[in-house]
Amino acid sequence: MIYLELFLTSLKIGLFSFGGGYAMLPLIRTEVVSKGWMTAPEFIDMVAISQMTPGPIAINACTFVGYKMGG
């Protein structure tokens, strides 16, 4: 069931955010922290890791959240 919730949350973020990966980060933070998937300090660490890895930051952030929640 967590996979469906992750998919729907990622779909919502992708549909309603414009302006690239950095513009998506506030919406990702709102969704992830409000659902209790991460704390605010964990989110900050996730953003730092997402910036260090190659590729778009929003994709890396969502991948990190999915790995943490889905395994």
NUVODO-70836 format. One record per residue (C-alpha): y negated, z negated, x. Coordinates in pm, whole numbers. Each point is the difference from the previous one (the first is absolute). Layout:
# residues N
<atom><v>Y</v><w>Z</w><u>X</u></atom>
...
***
This chain:
# residues 71
<atom><v>0</v><w>0</w><u>0</u></atom>
<atom><v>-236</v><w>-61</w><u>292</u></atom>
<atom><v>33</v><w>367</w><u>96</u></atom>
<atom><v>-135</v><w>113</w><u>-336</u></atom>
<atom><v>-288</v><w>-246</w><u>23</u></atom>
<atom><v>-81</v><w>118</w><u>354</u></atom>
<atom><v>10</v><w>362</w><u>-115</u></atom>
<atom><v>-225</v><w>-58</w><u>-300</u></atom>
<atom><v>-250</v><w>-200</w><u>207</u></atom>
<atom><v>-12</v><w>272</w><u>268</u></atom>
<atom><v>-38</v><w>266</w><u>-268</u></atom>
<atom><v>-291</v><w>-191</w><u>-156</u></atom>
<atom><v>-170</v><w>-38</w><u>338</u></atom>
<atom><v>44</v><w>368</w><u>77</u></atom>
<atom><v>-127</v><w>119</w><u>-336</u></atom>
<atom><v>-309</v><w>-215</w><u>-28</u></atom>
<atom><v>-140</v><w>-7</w><u>352</u></atom>
<atom><v>-212</v><w>267</w><u>161</u></atom>
<atom><v>-144</v><w>27</w><u>349</u></atom>
<atom><v>298</v><w>-32</w><u>233</u></atom>
<atom><v>207</v><w>-282</w><u>140</u></atom>
<atom><v>-279</v><w>-242</w><u>80</u></atom>
<atom><v>-131</v><w>30</w><u>-356</u></atom>
<atom><v>348</v><w>-95</w><u>-128</u></atom>
<atom><v>20</v><w>-326</w><u>194</u></atom>
<atom><v>-198</v><w>-215</w><u>-249</u></atom>
<atom><v>218</v><w>120</w><u>-287</u></atom>
<atom><v>317</v><w>-56</w><u>204</u></atom>
<atom><v>-123</v><w>-350</w><u>85</u></atom>
<atom><v>-76</v><w>-80</w><u>-363</u></atom>
<atom><v>342</v><w>114</w><u>-118</u></atom>
<atom><v>204</v><w>-154</w><u>281</u></atom>
<atom><v>-171</v><w>-339</w><u>11</u></atom>
<atom><v>-26</v><w>-40</w><u>-379</u></atom>
<atom><v>371</v><w>69</w><u>-46</u></atom>
<atom><v>86</v><w>-257</w><u>266</u></atom>
<atom><v>171</v><w>248</w><u>229</u></atom>
<atom><v>-222</v><w>-105</w><u>293</u></atom>
<atom><v>-263</v><w>-256</w><u>80</u></atom>
<atom><v>-348</v><w>101</w><u>113</u></atom>
<atom><v>70</v><w>-78</w><u>370</u></atom>
<atom><v>323</v><w>203</w><u>-17</u></atom>
<atom><v>-198</v><w>289</w><u>-145</u></atom>
<atom><v>-247</v><w>-14</w><u>288</u></atom>
<atom><v>289</v><w>9</w><u>246</u></atom>
<atom><v>150</v><w>293</w><u>-189</u></atom>
<atom><v>-327</v><w>194</w><u>25</u></atom>
<atom><v>-9</v><w>-59</w><u>375</u></atom>
<atom><v>358</v><w>122</w><u>39</u></atom>
<atom><v>-71</v><w>300</w><u>-224</u></atom>
<atom><v>-295</v><w>98</w><u>217</u></atom>
<atom><v>207</v><w>-17</w><u>318</u></atom>
<atom><v>284</v><w>220</w><u>-122</u></atom>
<atom><v>-49</v><w>378</w><u>-16</u></atom>
<atom><v>-60</v><w>157</w><u>-338</u></atom>
<atom><v>-222</v><w>-63</w><u>-301</u></atom>
<atom><v>-90</v><w>-366</w><u>-44</u></atom>
<atom><v>71</v><w>-13</w><u>-374</u></atom>
<atom><v>349</v><w>146</w><u>47</u></atom>
<atom><v>74</v><w>-246</w><u>280</u></atom>
<atom><v>-130</v><w>-291</w><u>-209</u></atom>
<atom><v>211</v><w>91</w><u>-303</u></atom>
<atom><v>304</v><w>53</w><u>222</u></atom>
<atom><v>-50</v><w>-345</w><u>151</u></atom>
<atom><v>-27</v><w>-160</w><u>-346</u></atom>
<atom><v>312</v><w>185</w><u>-117</u></atom>
<atom><v>195</v><w>-108</w><u>307</u></atom>
<atom><v>-105</v><w>-362</w><u>-48</u></atom>
<atom><v>89</v><w>-6</w><u>-370</u></atom>
<atom><v>291</v><w>243</w><u>-21</u></atom>
<atom><v>161</v><w>-54</w><u>337</u></atom>
***
